[in-house]
Amino acid sequence: MGTDLAHAIPLAMIAGLGHLTMGNVDYALLLSLLVGSIPGVLIGALISTRAPLALIRYAIAIVLGAVAVKMLML
């Protein structure tokens, strides 16, 4: 997990700065993504440390299954 983040964070920052310099940033969309993702990460981190591991595994499986079904419906 740590090595993934070590690669993903600088890569996302470089890509974001590239889009910023080209003027391709939708600030309203960026703000709505931040408003939703920051509390989601904090709540998810709290729940994941307190919930049973089996419950977390089932929740992840359900979310991935729902995403797969949604992608197949397109």
C-alpha positions in Angstrom: 0.0 0.0 0.0 2.8 2.4 0.9 4.6 1.9 -2.4 1.4 2.4 -4.3 0.9 5.7 -2.6 4.5 6.7 -3.1 4.0 6.4 -6.8 0.5 7.6 -7.1 0.7 10.8 -5.2 3.6 12.4 -7.1 2.1 11.1 -10.4 -1.3 12.7 -9.7 0.3 15.9 -8.6 2.4 16.2 -11.8 -0.7 15.4 -13.9 -2.8 17.9 -12.0 -0.2 20.6 -12.4 0.0 19.9 -16.1 -3.8 20.3 -16.5 -3.6 23.4 -14.3 -1.0 25.0 -16.6 -3.1 24.1 -19.7 -6.2 25.6 -18.2 -8.1 22.3 -18.2 -9.3 22.3 -14.5 -13.0 22.4 -13.7 -12.9 24.1 -10.3 -16.5 23.4 -9.4 -16.0 19.7 -10.1 -12.7 19.7 -8.2 -14.4 21.3 -5.2 -17.3 18.8 -5.2 -14.9 15.9 -5.4 -12.9 17.2 -2.5 -16.0 17.9 -0.4 -17.1 14.3 -0.9 -13.8 12.5 -0.7 -12.1 14.1 2.3 -14.9 13.2 4.8 -15.3 9.8 3.1 -11.7 9.0 3.6 -11.8 10.1 7.3 -15.0 8.1 8.0 -13.8 5.1 6.1 -10.5 5.1 8.1 -12.4 5.2 11.4 -14.8 2.5 10.4 -12.1 0.2 8.9 -10.2 0.2 12.2 -13.2 -0.7 14.3 -15.3 -3.0 12.0 -14.7 -6.8 11.8 -12.4 -7.9 8.9 -15.1 -10.2 7.5 -17.6 -7.3 7.3 -15.1 -5.1 5.5 -14.3 -7.9 3.0 -18.0 -8.4 2.2 -18.5 -4.7 1.8 -15.6 -4.4 -0.6 -16.9 -7.4 -2.6 -20.4 -5.9 -2.8 -19.0 -2.5 -4.0 -16.8 -4.2 -6.6 -19.6 -6.3 -7.8 -21.9 -3.3 -8.1 -19.2 -1.5 -10.1 -18.8 -4.5 -12.4 -22.5 -4.7 -13.1 -22.7 -1.0 -13.8 -19.8 -1.2 -16.2 -21.4 -4.2 -18.0 -24.7 -2.2 -18.4 -23.0 0.6 -20.3 
